Amino acid sequence: MTALPQHASIAVDAPTPTLPTRPVVDQQALATARRDRLRRVIDEIGVHALVLLTPDAVQYATGYRSVGAGLYATHRMAAILTADDCWLVCPAGDAGAAVDAGLPIERIVPFGTFFFESVDRSPLSENVGRHPHLEAAVRYVVGAVGSVGSGVMRWGVDGLSTSHEFGDRVSLVDATDAVARARREKLPAEVDLLRYAALLTEAAMASAVAHAGAGMTEKEIADHVAGVMVAGGGEPRFVVSGTGTRSALSDSFASGRTWQPGEILRFDAGCVVDGYWSDLGRTVVLDTPSQVQLVRYEAILAGQEAAFELTRSGATGRSLFEAAVRTVNARGLPYRRQHCGHGIGLSIYERPSVSPAGDAPIPVGSTLCIETPYYELGWGGMMVEDTVLVTESGYERLNETDRRLWVAEA
């Protein structure tokens, strides 16, 4: 490697990969604690029940994670939570796995058609076609919940739309904002899983760089990252590993293009561990970075640092965003962004948003990805993205590797 040019202090040798130790988490206890959070929403907005309709919200309430939900965009399911009960409404094919996950069979309401045989006449094998669709199954739960009282019940719906109609015994109110607020503040076990997913992801990136060299393809690099994630118990969800001019393609699948000395490799990668996401970014140069690469990376790193300096309980996502964009521009790099980060948890994009729309104060216990990517078509792209836990006085970074520009041996 030749002598580094001016601004070289912004570059550092790529780190030695270190695989983290996976935390032991009692998933049923975690689900119980999350339900306690949601029951505060029931009291807060004055409803008899909450209806949660997205797969991540269903997992938040019940602890059940559906394989089908990760495969089919049309997969529908619901969790219905009252002050003292919890129901899962799911496709009939999910019911067996839900029982295996520890949900009581009498609180699982399948809909649609799927055939289980059973050696012990399980209700799951006798329940075929009882409820033709999700709405019918939810109306069954309405009847069961309402059988202990009379009159019209108020139900809060996370993600309410005009298409939702669960019968004339319930009036529906929008609970989307209240549920999102409840999910912002992470429980200790949630932080443990998010930390592990982040550490595993950056270990996978570091390992790929340690094994890469001139002539290695983007696909080979991405495959290595994914392999380390799998070895650590993670489920790879995306690995962007663009090199050279392809590093400017913000979200692109890895190609057969080979990495050459002097070129950028931009990582943007994430995996899932027990449903909890990671989303991290790093920039690597093979052999000696150019003056332009160093100056530009120095600018985006300064922008991320400016956002970090404001990160604490009570700050707003807007203030972090404005500081990041202002700082990058002040370093001489014309910079435009729609956001500079987002909350993360059981969904990759949660509240709060580090964007012009992020007006709400950020509470203690929020987990954020803070990023300052830069994409110039025809030249290349760079990014640095880290995950933090918000505290009263600042933040705790959940991943550990050096945020400076990584330099790899050719």
Backbone torsions as a table, in degrees:
resi	resn	phi	psi	omega
1	MET	NA	131.0	179.9
2	THR	-76.9	169.3	-179.3
3	ALA	-61.0	139.1	-179.5
4	LEU	-75.6	144.9	178.5
5	PRO	-77.2	-174.8	177.2
6	GLN	-54.7	153.3	-176.9
7	HIS	72.3	15.9	-176.1
8	ALA	-65.2	-19.4	-179.8
9	SER	-64.0	-14.3	178.8
10	ILE	-82.5	-6.7	-179.0
11	ALA	-109.7	151.7	-177.8
12	VAL	-148.7	148.1	175.0
13	ASP	-57.3	138.6	178.5
14	ALA	-55.0	139.6	-173.6
15	PRO	-71.2	158.3	172.5
16	THR	-77.3	127.4	-177.1
17	PRO	-67.4	136.2	176.7
18	THR	-132.3	116.4	-179.4
19	LEU	-75.6	132.0	179.8
20	PRO	-77.8	167.9	175.8
21	THR	-94.9	127.2	-176.6
22	ARG	-71.5	133.3	179.1
23	PRO	-73.8	153.1	174.7
24	VAL	-95.9	117.1	-176.0
25	VAL	-123.8	128.3	174.6
26	ASP	-79.0	102.4	-173.4
27	GLN	-65.8	-35.8	179.6
28	GLN	-69.3	-39.5	176.7
29	ALA	-65.3	-37.6	178.1
30	LEU	-65.1	-43.1	178.3
31	ALA	-61.9	-39.0	177.8
32	THR	-62.0	-43.5	179.5
33	ALA	-65.5	-37.3	177.8
34	ARG	-67.0	-39.0	177.1
35	ARG	-61.7	-37.5	176.9
36	ASP	-59.7	-38.8	176.5
37	ARG	-61.8	-44.3	-177.9
38	LEU	-68.8	-31.0	179.2
39	ARG	-68.2	-22.5	171.9
40	ARG	-65.9	-32.4	177.4
41	VAL	-65.7	-40.1	177.7
42	ILE	-55.5	-45.1	178.7
43	ASP	-69.9	-41.0	-175.2
44	GLU	-61.4	-44.0	-174.8
45	ILE	-102.1	1.6	172.9
46	GLY	67.5	53.1	178.7
47	VAL	-121.9	163.5	177.1
48	HIS	-83.5	-26.1	-176.3
49	ALA	-156.7	158.8	172.2
50	LEU	-113.3	138.6	173.7
51	VAL	-114.5	123.0	-178.7
52	LEU	-115.5	126.9	-165.4
53	LEU	-117.3	-6.0	178.0
54	THR	-99.6	151.6	-177.7
55	PRO	-57.0	-38.9	-179.4
56	ASP	-69.6	-37.0	177.6
57	ALA	-69.5	-35.7	175.9
58	VAL	-62.8	-43.5	176.7
59	GLN	-63.5	-40.0	179.7
60	TYR	-56.7	-41.2	-175.2
61	ALA	-84.4	-37.0	-170.7
62	THR	-107.8	-23.9	-172.1
63	GLY	87.5	-5.5	-178.4
64	TYR	-90.7	130.7	179.3
65	ARG	-117.4	121.5	-172.8
66	SER	-92.6	130.1	172.7
67	VAL	-65.2	-44.7	-178.1
68	GLY	-59.1	-33.9	-179.7
69	ALA	-64.2	-26.8	177.4
70	GLY	-83.7	-7.0	-176.7
71	LEU	-107.2	-36.5	-170.4
72	TYR	-119.4	124.2	178.4
73	ALA	-64.4	-23.5	-177.7
74	THR	-91.0	3.4	-177.2
75	HIS	-65.3	126.7	-177.9
76	ARG	-119.2	141.0	176.7
77	MET	-160.9	168.6	-179.2
78	ALA	-152.2	147.1	166.2
79	ALA	-112.6	136.3	178.5
80	ILE	-121.4	117.3	-172.5
81	LEU	-116.7	128.0	172.2
82	THR	-112.8	-175.3	-178.8
83	ALA	-63.2	-25.1	-176.4
84	ASP	-138.7	16.8	-177.8
85	ASP	-151.4	164.2	179.1
86	CYS	-149.1	130.2	-178.8
87	TRP	-120.5	145.8	171.9
88	LEU	-113.7	122.6	172.4
89	VAL	-105.4	120.8	-171.8
90	CYS	-148.7	161.0	171.5
91	PRO	-56.3	146.1	-175.8
92	ALA	-56.2	-31.2	179.8
93	GLY	-68.9	-18.1	177.9
94	ASP	-83.6	-17.4	-166.6
95	ALA	-62.5	-41.1	-179.5
96	GLY	-62.6	-44.8	178.9
97	ALA	-65.8	-33.3	179.1
98	ALA	-66.5	-39.9	175.7
99	VAL	-63.3	-44.1	179.5
100	ASP	-61.4	-29.9	179.3
101	ALA	-77.1	-4.5	174.5
102	GLY	106.3	4.2	178.5
103	LEU	-77.6	139.1	179.6
104	PRO	-66.4	132.1	-172.9
105	ILE	-61.0	-30.6	-178.6
106	GLU	-74.7	-7.2	177.9
107	ARG	-112.1	15.2	174.0
108	ILE	-108.2	123.2	-178.1
109	VAL	-117.6	99.3	-178.0
110	PRO	-79.8	152.9	171.6
111	PHE	-133.5	161.8	-177.8
112	GLY	81.9	-170.4	-174.8
113	THR	-117.6	125.6	173.3
114	PHE	-156.2	145.5	-172.9
115	PHE	-113.7	114.6	167.8
116	PHE	-106.3	133.2	166.2
117	GLU	-92.1	161.6	-174.5
118	SER	-150.2	138.3	177.3
119	VAL	-79.3	-16.2	-175.5
120	ASP	-126.5	27.6	178.0
121	ARG	52.7	50.7	177.1
122	SER	-60.2	142.2	175.2
123	PRO	-55.2	-25.0	-179.4
124	LEU	-66.6	-27.8	179.0
125	SER	-86.8	-8.8	-179.0
126	GLU	-106.3	2.0	-167.1
127	ASN	-103.9	16.4	-170.7
128	VAL	-65.9	124.8	172.8
129	GLY	71.9	12.4	-177.9
130	ARG	-62.6	-41.7	177.8
131	HIS	-121.4	117.8	-172.7
132	PRO	-71.1	-26.3	-177.3
133	HIS	-153.4	173.9	-174.0
134	LEU	-59.2	-44.1	-176.8
135	GLU	-60.1	-39.8	178.6
136	ALA	-64.3	-40.1	179.4
137	ALA	-66.8	-39.6	177.8
138	VAL	-65.1	-39.5	178.5
139	ARG	-63.0	-32.1	174.4
140	TYR	-62.1	-43.6	179.3
141	VAL	-66.5	-37.4	175.9
142	VAL	-54.6	-46.0	179.4
143	GLY	-63.8	-40.5	-179.3
144	ALA	-68.5	-42.4	179.7
145	VAL	-70.1	-39.3	-176.5
146	GLY	-80.9	-6.5	-176.6
147	SER	-69.2	-18.0	-179.3
148	VAL	-88.2	-3.1	-179.7
149	GLY	-149.2	-167.2	-179.8
150	SER	-139.5	169.5	178.8
151	GLY	88.9	-179.5	-178.5
152	VAL	-86.1	132.2	179.7
153	MET	-97.2	147.9	172.3
154	ARG	-94.2	121.1	177.2
155	TRP	-116.9	132.3	175.0
156	GLY	-90.3	135.1	-177.5
157	VAL	-118.6	124.8	174.5
158	ASP	-79.9	110.9	-176.6
159	GLY	86.8	37.3	-177.6
160	LEU	-61.0	136.4	173.4
161	SER	-135.4	167.8	-178.8
162	THR	-67.4	-14.1	-179.7
163	SER	-80.6	-11.9	-177.7
164	HIS	-80.8	126.1	-179.7
165	GLU	-149.0	110.0	-173.8
166	PHE	-115.5	23.7	175.5
167	GLY	102.6	168.0	-174.2
168	ASP	-86.2	5.1	177.2
169	ARG	-90.7	-5.7	178.6
170	VAL	-130.6	143.2	167.0
171	SER	-107.5	136.8	-172.0
172	LEU	-102.9	136.8	174.7
173	VAL	-125.8	153.3	-176.8
174	ASP	-80.2	118.6	179.6
175	ALA	-108.9	11.7	-171.8
176	THR	-58.7	-50.3	-177.6
177	ASP	-64.0	-42.8	-177.8
178	ALA	-64.9	-40.1	178.2
179	VAL	-66.8	-42.6	178.9
180	ALA	-61.0	-39.6	178.2
181	ARG	-64.5	-40.7	-179.8
182	ALA	-63.9	-35.7	-177.0
183	ARG	-79.7	-14.5	-178.8
184	ARG	-62.2	-43.5	-173.5
185	GLU	-85.9	112.4	-171.9
186	LYS	-84.1	142.6	173.3
187	LEU	-75.5	158.2	-178.8
188	PRO	-54.2	-41.6	-179.9
189	ALA	-67.1	-33.9	175.7
190	GLU	-63.8	-42.7	178.0
191	VAL	-61.7	-40.5	178.2
192	ASP	-58.3	-44.1	-178.5
193	LEU	-70.9	-39.6	177.1
194	LEU	-65.2	-39.8	178.1
195	ARG	-62.3	-45.6	-178.8
196	TYR	-63.6	-44.0	179.4
197	ALA	-60.1	-39.7	178.9
198	ALA	-67.9	-45.6	179.9
199	LEU	-63.4	-39.4	179.1
200	LEU	-64.4	-40.3	-179.2
201	THR	-65.7	-44.3	-179.2
202	GLU	-72.8	-29.6	173.9
203	ALA	-64.7	-36.9	179.2
204	ALA	-66.6	-41.3	178.4
205	MET	-65.6	-45.2	179.8
206	ALA	-62.2	-39.6	179.3
207	SER	-64.5	-41.5	179.3
208	ALA	-62.6	-41.6	179.2
209	VAL	-64.7	-39.4	-179.9
210	ALA	-63.1	-28.3	-178.7
211	HIS	-98.2	-8.5	-175.9
212	ALA	-87.2	169.7	177.1
213	GLY	-174.4	-179.7	-179.9
214	ALA	-55.9	132.9	178.0
215	GLY	93.6	-8.6	178.0
216	MET	-77.1	140.7	-176.3
217	THR	-85.9	158.5	174.8
218	GLU	-55.8	-41.0	-178.6
219	LYS	-64.4	-41.3	177.9
220	GLU	-63.9	-38.9	178.6
221	ILE	-65.7	-46.4	-179.8
222	ALA	-63.2	-39.6	178.9
223	ASP	-62.3	-38.3	178.4
224	HIS	-65.0	-44.6	178.1
225	VAL	-57.5	-48.4	-178.5
226	ALA	-62.3	-38.7	-179.8
227	GLY	-63.2	-40.5	178.4
228	VAL	-67.8	-39.4	176.5
229	MET	-58.1	-47.3	-179.3
230	VAL	-63.0	-42.8	180.0
231	ALA	-60.7	-29.6	179.3
232	GLY	-90.4	7.0	178.4
233	GLY	87.7	9.9	177.1
234	GLY	-93.7	160.5	175.5
235	GLU	-108.5	109.2	-179.9
236	PRO	-60.2	132.6	179.1
237	ARG	-113.8	-34.8	174.8
238	PHE	-160.0	139.7	174.4
239	VAL	-136.9	102.1	173.6
240	VAL	-92.0	123.7	-177.3
241	SER	-138.1	53.8	-177.5
242	GLY	-72.6	139.2	179.0
243	THR	-118.3	156.4	177.2
244	GLY	56.7	-136.8	-179.5
245	THR	-67.2	-22.3	178.7
246	ARG	-72.1	-12.4	177.2
247	SER	-67.9	-13.0	177.5
248	ALA	-82.8	-9.1	-178.4
249	LEU	-84.4	102.1	-164.0
250	SER	-52.8	-49.2	179.2
251	ASP	-128.9	98.3	-176.0
252	SER	-139.6	146.0	174.8
253	PHE	-70.7	150.0	178.2
254	ALA	-63.9	144.4	-177.7
255	SER	-117.1	-174.3	176.2
256	GLY	-86.8	7.2	179.0
257	ARG	-64.9	139.6	-178.8
258	THR	-95.5	146.9	179.4
259	TRP	-84.2	129.8	-176.5
260	GLN	-120.7	154.5	179.8
261	PRO	-53.6	139.4	-179.8
262	GLY	87.1	-8.0	-176.3
263	GLU	-94.6	155.7	175.3
264	ILE	-81.6	143.0	163.4
265	LEU	-119.5	118.0	179.7
266	ARG	-106.4	120.7	175.8
267	PHE	-97.0	135.5	164.5
268	ASP	-141.7	109.7	-168.0
269	ALA	-143.1	152.9	177.5
270	GLY	-156.2	151.2	175.2
271	CYS	-134.5	175.8	178.5
272	VAL	-124.3	134.0	175.4
273	VAL	-125.0	113.8	-177.2
274	ASP	51.7	35.7	178.3
275	GLY	93.9	-15.9	-176.1
276	TYR	-92.6	134.4	-169.4
277	TRP	-93.0	156.1	163.5
278	SER	-121.3	158.1	178.0
279	ASP	-159.5	101.5	-174.7
280	LEU	-131.8	152.8	177.3
281	GLY	-135.1	141.0	175.3
282	ARG	-143.4	155.9	178.1
283	THR	-122.2	134.6	-177.1
284	VAL	-128.7	141.9	170.9
285	VAL	-118.1	134.6	178.6
286	LEU	-85.1	121.1	-177.3
287	ASP	74.7	-126.0	-170.0
288	THR	-100.7	122.2	177.8
289	PRO	-71.3	150.6	177.9
290	SER	-82.3	166.3	176.6
291	GLN	-59.4	-41.9	179.9
292	VAL	-62.7	-43.8	179.0
293	GLN	-60.5	-43.3	-179.0
294	LEU	-65.2	-45.3	-178.0
295	VAL	-64.1	-43.8	-178.8
296	ARG	-68.3	-40.0	178.6
297	TYR	-67.3	-38.2	177.3
298	GLU	-57.6	-37.9	-178.9
299	ALA	-67.5	-47.0	-176.8
300	ILE	-72.0	-31.6	176.5
301	LEU	-66.6	-39.3	176.3
302	ALA	-62.2	-37.7	177.5
303	GLY	-63.9	-43.8	177.0
304	GLN	-63.0	-41.1	179.7
305	GLU	-62.5	-37.9	177.9
306	ALA	-62.3	-39.3	176.3
307	ALA	-66.4	-42.5	177.6
308	PHE	-57.7	-41.7	-176.2
309	GLU	-61.5	-24.5	179.2
310	LEU	-97.0	-6.5	-174.0
311	THR	-75.2	115.7	176.6
312	ARG	-169.6	168.7	176.3
313	SER	-58.5	132.1	178.9
314	GLY	96.0	-18.4	174.9
315	ALA	-69.2	164.2	176.2
316	THR	-112.3	154.5	175.9
317	GLY	-61.2	-34.5	178.6
318	ARG	-61.5	-43.1	-178.2
319	SER	-65.0	-38.1	177.3
320	LEU	-65.2	-44.9	179.7
321	PHE	-59.4	-49.6	-176.3
322	GLU	-63.4	-38.7	179.1
323	ALA	-64.8	-42.1	-178.9
324	ALA	-63.4	-50.4	-177.1
325	VAL	-65.8	-42.3	179.8
326	ARG	-61.0	-41.1	-176.4
327	THR	-69.9	-42.2	178.7
328	VAL	-61.1	-44.5	178.5
329	ASN	-62.9	-38.6	-179.8
330	ALA	-65.6	-23.3	177.2
331	ARG	-84.4	6.7	173.1
332	GLY	93.5	5.6	179.1
333	LEU	-105.6	109.4	177.9
334	PRO	-56.2	124.6	-166.2
335	TYR	-139.3	126.9	175.6
336	ARG	-130.6	138.3	178.3
337	ARG	-146.7	149.9	172.3
338	GLN	-89.1	-26.0	173.3
339	HIS	-158.3	160.5	175.9
340	CYS	-126.4	31.7	175.6
341	GLY	146.7	179.6	-171.7
342	HIS	-168.0	158.7	170.2
343	GLY	-68.0	162.1	-179.5
344	ILE	-148.7	146.8	-179.9
345	GLY	-173.9	-122.1	173.1
346	LEU	-73.6	-11.9	170.5
347	SER	-120.7	147.8	-178.8
348	ILE	-70.5	-29.5	177.4
349	TYR	-119.3	106.5	176.1
350	GLU	-122.9	174.9	171.6
351	ARG	-80.0	151.2	4.0
352	PRO	-84.4	161.6	176.3
353	SER	-100.5	132.3	175.5
354	VAL	-90.5	82.0	-170.8
355	SER	-159.2	174.4	176.0
356	PRO	-59.6	-20.8	180.0
357	ALA	-87.0	-4.4	-175.0
358	GLY	-85.0	72.9	-175.2
359	ASP	-90.3	-19.2	-175.4
360	ALA	-77.0	141.2	175.4
361	PRO	-59.7	139.3	-179.3
362	ILE	-84.0	125.3	-178.7
363	PRO	-84.7	159.9	170.7
364	VAL	-56.7	139.4	177.6
365	GLY	93.8	-4.4	175.1
366	SER	-71.3	148.5	174.5
367	THR	-116.9	129.2	-173.6
368	LEU	-126.7	143.9	162.6
369	CYS	-99.2	124.3	-179.7
370	ILE	-115.5	125.5	-170.7
371	GLU	-142.7	151.8	174.6
372	THR	-138.0	74.7	179.6
373	PRO	-76.2	156.6	174.8
374	TYR	-139.6	128.8	-177.3
375	TYR	-128.2	120.8	175.5
376	GLU	-125.5	106.8	-178.7
377	LEU	-60.2	132.9	-178.0
378	GLY	91.8	-17.0	176.6
379	TRP	-113.1	-61.0	-179.0
380	GLY	155.8	-177.1	-179.6
381	GLY	-135.7	155.4	178.8
382	MET	-139.1	153.1	172.3
383	MET	-159.9	155.6	169.2
384	VAL	-137.3	126.4	-177.6
385	GLU	-142.1	129.7	-177.8
386	ASP	-133.7	160.8	179.7
387	THR	-111.7	132.5	-177.5
388	VAL	-130.4	154.4	171.2
389	LEU	-104.6	126.0	-177.4
390	VAL	-80.9	132.5	178.6
391	THR	-118.7	177.6	179.4
392	GLU	-59.4	-42.1	-172.6
393	SER	-105.0	-3.1	-177.2
394	GLY	173.4	-121.9	-176.7
395	TYR	-155.9	161.1	172.0
396	GLU	-121.8	123.9	178.7
397	ARG	-76.7	130.9	-177.1
398	LEU	-86.7	-22.8	171.8
399	ASN	-104.8	170.4	-164.4
400	GLU	-127.4	-18.6	-171.0
401	THR	-69.2	157.5	-179.5
402	ASP	-58.3	135.6	-177.3
403	ARG	-87.6	-5.4	179.0
404	ARG	-71.8	172.3	179.4
405	LEU	-64.0	122.6	178.3
406	TRP	-79.8	138.8	176.5
407	VAL	-118.6	125.5	-177.7
408	ALA	-107.0	146.9	175.6
409	GLU	-68.9	135.9	179.6
410	ALA	-74.6	NA	NA
